Amino acid sequence: MEQESLNVYRGCTPVVDAEYESGSDVSPTEVIIEALAEAAGIDPIELPPLYEFVDPDALDHLFGEHDGAAHADALLSFQVETWNVFVRADGCIRVCDNTQPTEPEPVFESTPV
């Protein structure tokens, strides 16, 4: 069966792309925190607690405890202050600046469905 692709669109400017490795010692949540700190130009400890915006345990369970390929269509987006965060099960993470609007474009090239 041929796989189709699902495009999810963003209307903000990408500023940081990151990737987590399934089975790594570094959780998806930790990679997201580092990406947000890089986007903001601050130390990670200066960020507000991530749990104020998303459940980090649920995020890690959803994206960190499987091989990614089996659930490649899983995509989560949430906002942390002025940053839009997009997480795809294959390990792709994109942080966009919500204060810099753009014409709608796909968040990622495509997401297999």
Buried (B, 14 or more C-beta within 10 A) or exposed (E): EEEEEEEEEBEBBBBBEBEBEBEEEEBBBBBBBBBBBBBBEEEBEEBEEBEEBBEBEEBBEBBBEBEBEEBBBBBBBBEBEEBBBBBBBBBBBBBBBBEEEEEEEEBBEEBEE
